[in-house]
Amino acid sequence: MKKVAVMLAPGYEEGESLFVVDIIRRGGFVCESVGLNDARVTGCHDITALADTLFDGSLDEYDMVVVPGGMPGAANLADDQRFVDELRTFGNTEGKLVASICAGPMSLDRAGLLAGRRFTCFPTRKDTIGTDGTWVDEVVVRDGNLITSQGPGTTLHFAFALVDALGGDGDKLRNAMLYTKALSA
């Protein structure tokens, strides 16, 4: 069974993180919240989560790594050289998927994973993230093993796309969660 890590650093965006964990688990995959340095991690809206596990310097056991936004959470991940180095290795490993949303692509940029790639992020950050890649104004952008999205309001669309990328049935899950009904309201 495929396994996903959703990274949590102090100041993480709660919705972009916890909703992703929830939807991936509903999709039938193992999904762990991974604290960067501590198990108790407080997000940018003062919601404290207890991470399932701690980052030990390796992401080898995972098939996908998700880097959420939120400030200063995204910056805390991007400024952690140990994480950036491991993300670079992970992102350049055959069969591994890297996903990020909002300001999260800061880490992907520091790891060199956006160079020459199509990606998206929060629109106001497009001039500072991935300047050697091509920013695309779309809700979710997939370029090879890289999946990116724009912000808190795109989280559900992003999470269902991740389920699809893992080989799950995002459409079935969208219907079961009444997502398609909400879109038509």
N, C-alpha and C positions, 0 to 999 in steps of 0.2 A: 504494500500500500504506500502511496506517495505521501511524503512528509514535508510540511511547510513550517518555516520560521518567520514570525512577525516580530521585528525588532522593536524594543521599547527602551527609550532613553528619556531622562528627565525632560519634561516639556513636550512629550509626544502628543499628537492630535488623537484624542480618545476615539472619536468616531471612525477615523481612517484606520485605526488599529483594531479596536475591539469588534467592530462590525465585520471586518475582514476575517478575523479569527472565527466568529460565529458562523458566517456564511460558508467558509471553507469546511468547517466541521459538519455543517448541515449537508454539504455536498459529498460527504462520505470520506473525507481525507483527514489524516492526522495533522493537526495544526497546533503549534506551540507558540505562546508568547515568550520572547527571549529577552530578558533584562540585560542591558549592556553591562552594567556594573553591580546592580543591586536587584534583589527580588521584588522589593516594594518600589514601584515607580509611579511618580505623580506626573500627570499630564498637564497640558497648557491650560486646562480649565479646572484644575485642582481636583481631578478624579484620580485616586490612587488605585492602581491595579497590582495584584500579586502575580508576577510573571511565573510561568510554568517552569522555567529553567533559566540559568544564567549563561551568558556568552562565555565560552571557555577558550576562545581564540580560533575555533574551528567550526565550519558550517558543513563539513563533509557529509553528515548524516541526512541532510535535507535535500529535497529535489527543487525547492523554490525558497527564495528569501524575499520577504516583503519589507520595504523600507518606507514607513509612513512619514507624513509631514508633521506639522506642528512646530512652533518655535518656543523655546530653543531646542526642542527635541531633534529636529532634523540637523541642526548645526552641531549638536552634541555627538550625533553619530558620525557626521562628516569630519569632525575634528578628532575623532578617535582613530589614530593611525593603525592600530591593531585591527580594528573593524574594517577600515578602508582596504588594507592589504589583503585581508581574507576575502572581502567582497570582490576584489580584482581577480583573485585566483578562482573563486566560485563562478563568477560571471564569464570566465574564459574556459570553463570546463564543459565539455560536451554533455548535453542532456540536462544541464541545470538551467533553471529559469530565475530571472531577477525581475522583481516587480517593485514599482515605487509610485507614490502619489504626492501631489501638492509640492512642498519644498523638499520632500525626500530625495529627489534626484540629485541633490547636492552631493550626497555620498557616491552616487553612480558617476557623477562628473569627476570627483576627486580620484575615483578608482580607474578613470580612463574609459569607462564603459559607454559613454555617450558619443565618443569620437566617431564621426562619419555615420551616425545612426539617426533615425527619425525618433522623436520622443515628444512628450508633452509634460508640463508641470503647471503650477499655479501661474496664470498669465503674467502677473507683475514680476515674476522671477525669470522670465524667458531671456532677458538680456544679460543675466549673470550666471545662469546655469547652462552648461552644455554649449558654450559658444562655438565649439568645434563640431557640433552636431546640427541637426535641423529640427527646430521647434515646429510642431504642428498643432493648430488650434482645433483639436478633436477631444472628445470626452475620454476615450481610451485609445492609445496608440500601441501597436505591437510591431516590433522590428526584430525578427529572429527570436532569440531567447529573452528579449527585453520587452516588458509590458509597463506602460506608464499611464498615469491619469492626472487630472487637473486639480482636484480639491475636495473639500468635505462633501459638497453637493453631488459629486460624481462617485462617491464611495461605493454605493450599491452596484452601479453599473460596472465599476472596476472589479469588485469582488466576484460578481457573476462571470466576468471575463476570465478571472483567475481560475475559477472552477472549470470553465471550458478548456483553458490551457492545460490544466492538469489531467484532462480526459474525462471530466465529469459532464453532467447534463445540466448546464446552466439554465436552459429554457424550462425544464421541468421544475427546477428550484425557483425560478422567477415566478412561475404560475402558482406553485405551492405557497409562496410567501406573499402572494397578491401584488407583486411588483408590477406586473403588466396591467392590473386593474388600476393601480394608483397612477400609472402613466396616462391612462385614458380618461381620468377624472378631470 
